[in-house]
Amino acid sequence: MAEKTFFITGANSGFGFAIAEAASRAGHNVIGTVRSQAAKASLLGRLPQVHAVSCDVTEFERIPDIVEAAEREHGAVDVLINNAGYGHEGVLEESPLEEMRRQFDVNVFGATAVAKAFLPRFRERRSGFIVNVTSMGGMITMPGIAYYCGSKFALQGISEVMRAEMAPFGVHVTTLCPGSFRTDWAGRSMVRSARAVADYDALFEPIRKARQEKDGKQLGDPARLAAAVLTLIASDNPPPQLLLGSDALRLVSERIDRLKQEIADWEELTRSTDG
């Protein structure tokens, strides 16, 4: 693959850092966004060849100027990795709406705002690749992460429309749907709502405990995910979404099988509404 310029949000940790590291080692030009000076120093200390840019994806009005400055200083971007995001854990009844608003501001509105800053550039250049990092949680659900799944389902849908709208201009859009990986998602990076309703203990506490115990021991290797992303970027016919991890493959496949069965079971009633 010829040298490309990557713009990676949330580049100082998790998938963002892994992709930045892999792309840099492969000879690509990498622009990585961070939210603080401490994060910038940390990123440059580990990857001094990366161009670190300050960007909070929830400061929507600043994003177009940040993108313009990044391209002016570091070259036209070929690949956007929309990675910045975090997880929220909490029973729906117990979780304040303000925490949902923050989850959507980062995972949905922030990702969309960054993508929108690049759409006219990619469209005019008739090239470009947008990778929106969602999750297997954008295709399946589980108790205790309603806000997170909701945000990823939303980004999944937005990405599918974005893909259709940008296809005539030679711009690729793929969602990356990872399963469980050894990142900080379930640890330091996760926001957890306080418990308040004992009725949910039997359902939710085993899930929370299992997630905490598995943190750092997940099957998924971020370095292997980064290598897979580089393979994806090199494809001339990338998929609408790419599952990564055997757990994502299993759980999403099971959900598809259940959905097919549900549709078949209720087909007669479904058709009954036609006039």
Buried (B, 14 or more C-beta within 10 A) or exposed (E): EEEBBBBBBBBBBBBBBBBBBBBBEBEBBBBBBBBEEEBBEBBBEEBEEBBBBBBBBBEBEBBBEBBEEBBEEBBBBBBBBBBBBBBBBBBBEBBEEEBBEBBBBBBBBBBBBBBBBBBEBBBEBEBBBBBBBBBBBBBBBEEBBBBBBBBBBBBBBBBBEBBEEBEEBEBBBBBBBBBBBBBBBBEEBBBBBEBEEEEBEEEBEEBBEEBBEEBEEBEBEBEBBBBBBBEBBEEEEBEEBBBBBEBBBEBBEEBEEEEEEEEEEEEEEEEEEEE
